[in-house]
Protein backbone atom coordinates (compact mmCIF):
# COMPACT_ATOMS: atom_id res chain seq x y z
CA UNK A 1 0.00 0.00 0.00
CA UNK A 2 1.44 3.38 -0.97
CA UNK A 3 1.75 6.19 1.51
CA UNK A 4 -1.04 8.32 -0.03
CA UNK A 5 -3.57 5.49 0.16
CA UNK A 6 -2.53 4.69 3.73
CA UNK A 7 -3.03 8.31 4.84
CA UNK A 8 -6.42 8.51 3.10
CA UNK A 9 -7.66 5.33 4.74
CA UNK A 10 -6.36 6.46 8.12
CA UNK A 11 -8.24 9.77 7.77
CA UNK A 12 -11.46 7.98 6.80
CA UNK A 13 -11.11 5.65 9.78
CA UNK A 14 -10.70 8.63 12.10
CA UNK A 15 -13.92 10.17 10.76
CA UNK A 16 -15.85 6.91 10.86
CA UNK A 17 -14.79 5.92 14.39
CA UNK A 18 -17.00 8.38 16.32
CA UNK A 19 -19.88 7.62 13.95
CA UNK A 20 -19.53 3.93 14.65
CA UNK A 21 -19.32 4.62 18.36
CA UNK A 22 -22.75 6.26 18.23
CA UNK A 23 -24.33 3.60 15.99
CA UNK A 24 -27.42 2.18 17.65
CA UNK A 25 -27.37 4.68 20.51
CA UNK A 26 -30.55 6.47 21.52
CA UNK A 27 -30.60 10.25 21.77
CA UNK A 28 -32.69 11.32 24.77
CA UNK A 29 -34.73 14.52 24.33
CA UNK A 30 -36.57 15.91 27.34
CA UNK A 31 -39.93 17.64 27.07
CA UNK A 32 -41.39 20.04 29.64
CA UNK A 33 -44.81 21.70 29.85
CA UNK A 34 -43.57 24.00 27.05
CA UNK A 35 -44.83 21.11 24.95
CA UNK A 36 -48.37 21.76 23.78
CA UNK A 37 -49.99 18.54 24.93
CA UNK A 38 -49.39 14.92 25.86
CA UNK A 39 -51.16 13.82 22.67
CA UNK A 40 -49.66 10.47 21.71
CA UNK A 41 -49.93 11.16 17.98
CA UNK A 42 -47.95 14.41 18.26
CA UNK A 43 -45.26 12.77 20.37
CA UNK A 44 -45.04 9.81 17.99
CA UNK A 45 -44.71 12.03 14.90
CA UNK A 46 -42.03 14.17 16.53
CA UNK A 47 -40.07 11.11 17.63
CA UNK A 48 -40.36 9.56 14.16
CA UNK A 49 -39.27 12.75 12.38
CA UNK A 50 -36.28 13.35 14.65
CA UNK A 51 -35.17 9.71 14.52
CA UNK A 52 -35.29 9.76 10.74
CA UNK A 53 -33.43 13.05 10.46
CA UNK A 54 -30.77 11.97 12.97
CA UNK A 55 -30.38 8.45 11.63
CA UNK A 56 -30.62 6.91 15.09
CA UNK A 57 -33.38 6.39 17.65
CA UNK A 58 -34.65 9.40 19.57
CA UNK A 59 -36.45 8.87 22.86
CA UNK A 60 -38.76 11.62 24.10
CA UNK A 61 -38.71 11.86 27.89
CA UNK A 62 -41.45 13.84 29.60
CA UNK A 63 -41.25 15.40 33.03
CA UNK A 64 -43.87 17.27 35.03
CA UNK A 65 -41.81 20.32 36.00
CA UNK A 66 -39.23 22.59 34.42
CA UNK A 67 -36.93 21.99 37.39
CA UNK A 68 -36.95 18.23 36.81
CA UNK A 69 -36.08 18.45 33.14
CA UNK A 70 -33.44 21.15 33.63
CA UNK A 71 -31.81 18.98 36.29
CA UNK A 72 -31.93 16.07 33.83
CA UNK A 73 -29.93 18.07 31.27
CA UNK A 74 -27.37 19.11 33.85
CA UNK A 75 -26.85 15.62 35.29
CA UNK A 76 -26.82 13.93 31.88
CA UNK A 77 -30.07 11.97 32.27
CA UNK A 78 -31.16 13.50 28.96
CA UNK A 79 -28.96 14.72 26.13
CA UNK A 80 -31.01 17.82 25.37
CA UNK A 81 -34.43 19.26 26.11
CA UNK A 82 -37.10 21.65 24.89
CA UNK A 83 -37.15 24.02 27.84
CA UNK A 84 -38.11 27.63 28.54
CA UNK A 85 -36.15 30.87 28.31
CA UNK A 86 -36.36 31.37 32.07
CA UNK A 87 -34.49 28.18 33.15
CA UNK A 88 -32.14 28.67 30.19
CA UNK A 89 -31.11 32.03 31.66
CA UNK A 90 -31.04 30.68 35.20
CA UNK A 91 -28.32 28.28 34.01
CA UNK A 92 -26.88 30.37 31.20
CA UNK A 93 -23.28 29.43 32.09
CA UNK A 94 -24.02 25.71 31.83
CA UNK A 95 -26.45 25.58 28.89
CA UNK A 96 -26.22 26.35 25.19
CA UNK A 97 -28.84 26.77 22.47
CA UNK A 98 -29.44 24.02 19.90
CA UNK A 99 -32.32 25.67 18.09
CA UNK A 100 -35.29 27.97 18.56
CA UNK A 101 -38.77 27.27 17.16
CA UNK A 102 -40.15 29.77 14.69
CA UNK A 103 -43.86 30.45 15.19
CA UNK A 104 -45.82 32.57 12.75
CA UNK A 105 -42.63 33.72 11.11
CA UNK A 106 -40.66 34.74 14.21
CA UNK A 107 -38.77 33.02 17.07
CA UNK A 108 -40.94 34.94 19.54
CA UNK A 109 -44.05 34.51 21.64
CA UNK A 110 -45.99 36.28 24.39
CA UNK A 111 -47.31 35.54 27.84
CA UNK A 112 -51.09 35.86 28.11
CA UNK A 113 -52.95 36.92 31.23
CA UNK A 114 -56.37 35.30 30.89
CA UNK A 115 -59.67 35.39 32.76
CA UNK A 116 -63.05 33.83 32.25
CA UNK A 117 -64.87 35.06 29.17
CA UNK A 118 -67.48 36.96 31.20
CA UNK A 119 -64.96 38.55 33.58
CA UNK A 120 -64.95 42.38 33.41
CA UNK A 121 -61.23 42.76 34.25
CA UNK A 122 -59.41 45.15 31.93
CA UNK A 123 -55.89 44.45 33.25
CA UNK A 124 -53.81 42.86 35.96
CA UNK A 125 -54.76 45.49 38.55
CA UNK A 126 -58.41 44.42 38.27
CA UNK A 127 -57.62 40.85 39.30
CA UNK A 128 -56.52 41.72 42.84
CA UNK A 129 -57.88 39.37 45.49
CA UNK A 130 -58.80 36.60 43.08
CA UNK A 131 -57.55 33.06 42.63
CA UNK A 132 -54.81 32.77 40.03
CA UNK A 133 -53.31 29.85 38.10
CA UNK A 134 -49.60 29.82 37.29
CA UNK A 135 -48.08 27.12 35.11
CA UNK A 136 -44.72 26.46 36.76
CA UNK A 137 -42.45 28.49 39.08
CA UNK A 138 -39.66 28.28 36.43
CA UNK A 139 -41.88 29.25 33.49
CA UNK A 140 -41.41 32.63 31.83
CA UNK A 141 -44.91 32.98 30.38
CA UNK A 142 -46.54 30.93 33.13
CA UNK A 143 -44.99 32.75 36.09
CA UNK A 144 -42.14 35.20 35.57
CA UNK A 145 -44.01 37.72 33.41
CA UNK A 146 -46.87 38.15 35.88
CA UNK A 147 -44.59 38.00 38.93
CA UNK A 148 -42.31 40.70 37.47
CA UNK A 149 -45.32 42.86 36.54
CA UNK A 150 -46.44 42.61 40.15
CA UNK A 151 -42.91 43.44 41.37
CA UNK A 152 -43.07 46.65 39.35
CA UNK A 153 -46.28 47.40 41.28
CA UNK A 154 -44.46 46.68 44.58
CA UNK A 155 -46.54 43.55 44.98
CA UNK A 156 -45.93 39.81 45.12
CA UNK A 157 -48.25 37.00 43.98
CA UNK A 158 -48.86 36.24 47.66
CA UNK A 159 -49.81 39.83 48.54
CA UNK A 160 -51.84 40.50 45.42
CA UNK A 161 -53.86 37.34 44.87
CA UNK A 162 -56.01 35.64 47.48
CA UNK A 163 -54.46 32.32 46.46
CA UNK A 164 -52.33 30.90 43.66
CA UNK A 165 -51.93 27.40 42.28
CA UNK A 166 -49.47 25.77 39.88
CA UNK A 167 -51.07 23.67 37.15
CA UNK A 168 -47.82 22.30 35.65
CA UNK A 169 -49.02 22.68 32.08
CA UNK A 170 -50.28 25.66 30.09
CA UNK A 171 -53.29 23.74 28.82
CA UNK A 172 -54.12 22.91 32.42
CA UNK A 173 -53.95 26.63 33.21
CA UNK A 174 -56.47 27.40 30.49
CA UNK A 175 -58.69 24.64 31.82
CA UNK A 176 -58.46 26.00 35.37
CA UNK A 177 -59.74 29.39 34.24
CA UNK A 178 -62.30 28.04 31.77
CA UNK A 179 -63.73 25.70 34.40
CA UNK A 180 -63.94 28.38 37.08
CA UNK A 181 -61.33 26.82 39.37
CA UNK A 182 -59.50 30.16 39.30
CA UNK A 183 -60.47 33.64 38.22
CA UNK A 184 -57.34 34.21 36.15
CA UNK A 185 -54.20 32.55 34.83
CA UNK A 186 -50.79 33.16 33.29
CA UNK A 187 -50.26 31.03 30.17
CA UNK A 188 -48.12 30.65 27.08
CA UNK A 189 -49.62 32.68 24.22
CA UNK A 190 -48.47 30.13 21.64
CA UNK A 191 -50.33 27.39 23.50
CA UNK A 192 -53.47 29.51 23.93
CA UNK A 193 -53.51 30.48 20.25
CA UNK A 194 -52.97 26.88 19.17
CA UNK A 195 -55.72 25.67 21.49
CA UNK A 196 -57.97 28.30 19.92
CA UNK A 197 -57.53 26.38 16.66
CA UNK A 198 -57.66 22.78 17.90
CA UNK A 199 -59.97 23.14 20.91
CA UNK A 200 -61.90 26.39 20.38
CA UNK A 201 -64.66 25.47 22.81
CA UNK A 202 -62.07 25.56 25.61
CA UNK A 203 -60.47 28.92 24.84
CA UNK A 204 -63.90 30.42 24.09
CA UNK A 205 -64.62 30.18 27.81
CA UNK A 206 -61.62 32.42 28.51
CA UNK A 207 -60.54 35.90 27.44
CA UNK A 208 -57.09 37.41 27.02
CA UNK A 209 -56.90 40.31 29.47
CA UNK A 210 -53.30 41.33 28.70
CA UNK A 211 -50.39 40.31 26.49
CA UNK A 212 -46.72 40.73 27.33
CA UNK A 213 -44.11 42.12 24.99
CA UNK A 214 -42.67 39.68 22.45
CA UNK A 215 -40.07 37.41 24.07
CA UNK A 216 -37.70 34.65 22.95
CA UNK A 217 -39.54 31.42 22.15
CA UNK A 218 -38.85 28.42 24.42
CA UNK A 219 -35.61 26.91 23.06
CA UNK A 220 -34.02 23.52 22.61
CA UNK A 221 -30.92 23.45 24.79
CA UNK A 222 -28.11 21.16 25.90
CA UNK A 223 -25.17 21.31 28.23
CA UNK A 224 -22.60 23.76 26.92
CA UNK A 225 -19.73 21.36 27.54
CA UNK A 226 -21.31 18.83 25.16
CA UNK A 227 -21.81 21.12 22.18
CA UNK A 228 -18.63 19.91 20.45
CA UNK A 229 -19.79 16.29 20.49
CA UNK A 230 -20.47 14.78 17.08
CA UNK A 231 -23.88 13.49 18.17
CA UNK A 232 -24.94 16.85 19.58
CA UNK A 233 -23.96 18.67 16.41
CA UNK A 234 -25.86 16.07 14.38
CA UNK A 235 -28.96 16.51 16.52
CA UNK A 236 -28.83 20.30 16.13
CA UNK A 237 -28.69 19.83 12.35
CA UNK A 238 -31.61 17.39 12.51
CA UNK A 239 -33.69 19.90 14.47
CA UNK A 240 -32.95 22.74 12.11
CA UNK A 241 -33.63 20.59 9.06
CA UNK A 242 -37.07 19.31 10.05
CA UNK A 243 -38.85 21.66 7.65
CA UNK A 244 -36.92 20.19 4.70
CA UNK A 245 -38.29 16.67 5.25
CA UNK A 246 -41.90 15.47 4.79
CA UNK A 247 -41.98 13.72 8.19
CA UNK A 248 -40.45 16.78 9.80
CA UNK A 249 -42.97 19.11 8.21
CA UNK A 250 -45.78 16.87 9.44
CA UNK A 251 -44.44 17.02 13.00
CA UNK A 252 -43.99 20.78 12.81
CA UNK A 253 -47.52 21.12 11.44
CA UNK A 254 -48.95 19.21 14.40
CA UNK A 255 -47.02 21.56 16.67
CA UNK A 256 -48.20 24.60 14.67
CA UNK A 257 -44.60 25.69 14.16
CA UNK A 258 -42.90 26.92 10.99
CA UNK A 259 -39.47 25.44 11.60
CA UNK A 260 -36.62 25.25 14.11
CA UNK A 261 -33.99 27.88 13.45
CA UNK A 262 -30.63 28.85 14.90
CA UNK A 263 -30.84 31.25 17.79
CA UNK A 264 -28.82 33.85 19.58
CA UNK A 265 -28.79 34.36 23.35
CA UNK A 266 -29.75 38.01 22.76
CA UNK A 267 -33.28 36.82 21.96
CA UNK A 268 -33.70 36.28 25.70
CA UNK A 269 -32.68 39.78 26.81
CA UNK A 270 -36.32 40.63 27.49
CA UNK A 271 -36.66 37.68 29.84
CA UNK A 272 -33.40 38.66 31.52
CA UNK A 273 -34.83 42.12 32.13
CA UNK A 274 -37.88 40.59 33.79
CA UNK A 275 -35.67 38.39 35.95
CA UNK A 276 -33.81 41.51 37.07
CA UNK A 277 -37.09 43.28 37.85
CA UNK A 278 -38.22 40.34 39.99
CA UNK A 279 -34.89 40.09 41.81
CA UNK A 280 -34.83 43.83 42.45
CA UNK A 281 -38.30 43.85 43.94
C-alpha distance (Angstrom), angle and dihedral (degrees) to the residues before:
residue distance angle dihedral
X1 . . .
X2 3.80 . .
X3 3.76 121.9 .
X4 3.84 95.1 -108.9
X5 3.81 92.9 54.1
X6 3.80 91.2 45.8
X7 3.82 92.3 52.8
X8 3.82 91.9 46.7
X9 3.78 92.9 51.1
X10 3.80 91.2 45.7
X11 3.82 90.5 52.8
X12 3.81 91.8 48.8
X13 3.80 90.6 49.7
X14 3.80 90.5 51.8
X15 3.81 90.5 53.1
X16 3.79 94.2 44.2
X17 3.81 96.1 47.3
X18 3.83 98.0 74.7
X19 3.81 89.7 42.2
X20 3.78 90.5 53.9
X21 3.78 90.4 46.4
X22 3.80 89.7 59.2
X23 3.82 95.5 43.3
X24 3.78 110.1 124.2
X25 3.80 94.2 7.3
X26 3.79 120.3 133.0
X27 3.79 120.2 -127.3
X28 3.81 109.8 -141.2
X29 3.81 116.0 -144.4
X30 3.79 118.5 -173.7
X31 3.79 122.8 -145.0
X32 3.81 125.4 -159.0
X33 3.81 131.1 -174.0
X34 3.83 86.0 -75.2
X35 3.78 80.7 85.6
X36 3.79 110.6 95.1
X37 3.78 99.3 -127.8
X38 3.78 145.1 -22.9
X39 3.81 89.9 -109.6
X40 3.80 106.6 151.9
X41 3.80 93.5 -145.1
X42 3.82 92.5 55.2
X43 3.79 92.4 47.4
X44 3.80 91.8 47.0
X45 3.82 93.3 49.9
X46 3.79 92.3 48.0
X47 3.79 92.1 48.6
X48 3.81 91.3 47.5
X49 3.81 93.6 48.5
X50 3.80 94.7 47.4
X51 3.81 93.3 45.0
X52 3.78 90.7 51.5
X53 3.79 94.0 46.7
X54 3.81 92.8 46.3
X55 3.79 95.8 42.3
X56 3.79 92.8 -132.1
X57 3.81 135.7 71.6
X58 3.79 118.3 -73.0
X59 3.79 119.2 -159.1
X60 3.80 118.2 -157.9
X61 3.80 111.3 -146.0
X62 3.79 118.3 -165.3
X63 3.77 126.1 -157.0
X64 3.79 130.5 -176.6
X65 3.80 99.0 -130.5
X66 3.79 138.1 39.0
X67 3.80 89.4 -127.4
X68 3.81 92.0 57.8
X69 3.78 95.1 50.4
X70 3.81 94.3 42.7
X71 3.80 89.0 52.1
X72 3.81 88.4 49.7
X73 3.81 91.0 57.0
X74 3.78 92.4 47.6
X75 3.81 95.5 48.0
X76 3.80 94.1 42.2
X77 3.81 97.3 -112.9
X78 3.81 87.1 127.8
X79 3.79 127.7 26.4
X80 3.80 95.6 -139.2
X81 3.79 139.4 -15.2
X82 3.78 144.5 -155.4
X83 3.78 99.0 -118.7
X84 3.80 138.1 155.8
X85 3.78 132.1 -88.2
X86 3.80 91.5 -114.3
X87 3.85 98.0 61.2
X88 3.81 88.6 37.8
X89 3.81 88.8 60.5
X90 3.79 93.0 40.5
X91 3.82 86.9 61.2
X92 3.79 99.0 27.8
X93 3.82 92.9 138.9
X94 3.80 92.4 55.4
X95 3.82 102.2 37.0
X96 3.79 134.9 65.0
X97 3.80 133.0 -167.3
X98 3.81 120.8 -104.2
X99 3.79 97.3 176.5
X100 3.78 143.5 -32.1
X101 3.82 124.1 -133.7
X102 3.77 116.8 -118.7
X103 3.80 112.9 -140.4
X104 3.78 121.5 -172.9
X105 3.77 90.6 -11.8
X106 3.82 99.5 -49.3
X107 3.84 137.7 75.5
X108 3.80 88.6 -124.9
X109 3.78 140.7 97.3
X110 3.80 140.3 170.7
X111 3.77 138.4 -125.4
X112 3.80 113.3 -119.6
X113 3.78 124.8 -148.9
X114 3.79 104.6 -153.2
X115 3.79 136.9 -173.5
X116 3.76 134.8 177.1
X117 3.78 114.1 -66.0
X118 3.82 93.3 -110.0
X119 3.82 95.1 45.6
X120 3.83 113.0 118.5
X121 3.84 95.3 -148.5
X122 3.79 113.3 132.9
X123 3.82 96.6 -172.8
X124 3.77 146.5 -12.1
X125 3.81 93.5 -71.9
X126 3.81 89.8 62.3
X127 3.80 92.4 58.9
X128 3.81 95.6 65.5
X129 3.79 113.9 136.2
X130 3.79 95.5 17.5
X131 3.79 132.7 115.5
X132 3.79 112.9 -94.4
X133 3.81 133.6 -163.5
X134 3.80 119.8 -144.2
X135 3.78 121.3 -174.2
X136 3.80 103.2 -141.8
X137 3.82 134.0 -22.4
X138 3.84 89.1 -120.3
X139 3.81 95.5 47.3
X140 3.79 119.7 109.9
X141 3.80 97.8 -155.8
X142 3.79 94.1 29.5
X143 3.80 97.5 49.9
X144 3.80 120.4 -11.4
X145 3.81 97.8 62.5
X146 3.80 94.5 53.1
X147 3.81 93.6 38.6
X148 3.82 91.4 51.7
X149 3.82 91.3 46.4
X150 3.79 87.8 54.1
X151 3.82 91.0 47.1
X152 3.79 88.6 56.6
X153 3.81 86.2 55.0
X154 3.83 90.0 50.3
X155 3.78 89.3 -110.6
X156 3.78 137.2 116.5
X157 3.82 128.1 -149.3
X158 3.80 87.5 -107.3
X159 3.81 94.4 52.5
X160 3.79 96.3 40.3
X161 3.80 104.9 42.0
X162 3.79 125.1 51.4
X163 3.80 88.5 -133.7
X164 3.80 138.9 -12.6
X165 3.79 132.4 -155.1
X166 3.81 133.9 -168.5
X167 3.80 114.7 -132.1
X168 3.83 96.9 -174.6
X169 3.78 93.6 -139.1
X170 3.80 132.9 56.9
X171 3.79 92.6 -131.6
X172 3.79 88.1 53.2
X173 3.81 88.3 53.1
X174 3.79 91.3 54.4
X175 3.79 89.4 48.2
X176 3.81 91.9 50.4
X177 3.79 91.1 56.1
X178 3.80 96.0 38.9
X179 3.79 91.2 50.6
X180 3.79 94.5 47.6
X181 3.81 95.7 -113.8
X182 3.80 87.9 125.7
X183 3.78 133.7 14.8
X184 3.80 94.7 -132.0
X185 3.78 143.9 5.9
X186 3.80 144.8 -164.6
X187 3.81 111.7 -129.7
X188 3.78 143.6 163.3
X189 3.81 109.6 -89.0
X190 3.81 91.7 -146.4
X191 3.80 90.0 56.2
X192 3.81 93.5 45.5
X193 3.81 92.2 49.0
X194 3.79 91.9 47.3
X195 3.79 91.5 48.2
X196 3.80 87.5 51.5
X197 3.81 86.3 63.2
X198 3.81 101.2 39.5
X199 3.82 100.8 30.4
X200 3.82 106.0 20.3
X201 3.80 94.0 160.6
X202 3.82 88.2 65.0
X203 3.80 99.1 49.0
X204 3.82 90.5 40.9
X205 3.80 87.3 70.6
X206 3.80 89.7 59.0
X207 3.80 135.4 57.1
X208 3.79 131.2 -151.1
X209 3.80 106.3 -118.8
X210 3.82 97.1 178.2
X211 3.80 140.1 -0.6
X212 3.79 125.6 -149.8
X213 3.77 125.0 -133.5
X214 3.81 116.0 -81.7
X215 3.81 110.7 -78.5
X216 3.80 136.8 -176.9
X217 3.81 112.1 -72.8
X218 3.83 117.0 -114.0
X219 3.82 104.6 -82.4
X220 3.77 139.0 -145.1
X221 3.80 107.1 -115.8
X222 3.79 141.8 176.7
X223 3.75 137.5 -176.9
X224 3.79 110.0 -67.7
X225 3.79 92.8 -133.9
X226 3.82 90.2 60.4
X227 3.79 98.4 51.9
X228 3.82 93.2 98.0
X229 3.81 92.4 56.9
X230 3.78 115.2 113.9
X231 3.81 92.2 -130.0
X232 3.79 93.3 50.3
X233 3.78 92.5 50.2
X234 3.81 89.2 48.6
X235 3.79 91.7 51.0
X236 3.81 91.7 50.1
X237 3.81 89.0 52.8
X238 3.81 90.4 48.1
X239 3.80 90.9 52.3
X240 3.77 94.0 48.4
X241 3.79 92.3 45.9
X242 3.80 98.3 52.7
X243 3.80 92.8 103.6
X244 3.83 90.8 58.1
X245 3.82 93.5 60.2
X246 3.84 127.6 67.8
X247 3.82 93.2 -131.6
X248 3.78 90.1 46.7
X249 3.79 92.9 49.8
X250 3.80 89.4 50.4
X251 3.81 91.2 52.9
X252 3.79 92.0 46.3
X253 3.80 89.7 48.7
X254 3.80 91.3 54.3
X255 3.80 87.8 50.9
X256 3.82 91.2 46.3
X257 3.80 90.3 -125.5
X258 3.81 128.9 135.1
X259 3.78 98.2 -145.6
X260 3.80 143.8 -53.6
X261 3.78 111.8 -93.3
X262 3.79 136.8 -176.8
X263 3.76 113.9 -87.5
X264 3.75 141.1 -155.6
X265 3.81 124.7 -141.1
X266 3.82 88.4 -124.9
X267 3.81 88.1 74.9
X268 3.81 86.5 74.9
X269 3.81 97.3 53.4
X270 3.81 90.1 104.7
X271 3.78 91.2 55.9
X272 3.80 89.8 46.8
X273 3.80 88.9 54.7
X274 3.79 90.3 53.2
X275 3.79 91.0 48.9
X276 3.80 88.5 53.3
X277 3.81 91.1 49.3
X278 3.81 90.7 52.0
X279 3.80 93.5 46.6
X280 3.80 91.8 47.5
X281 3.78 93.1 51.8
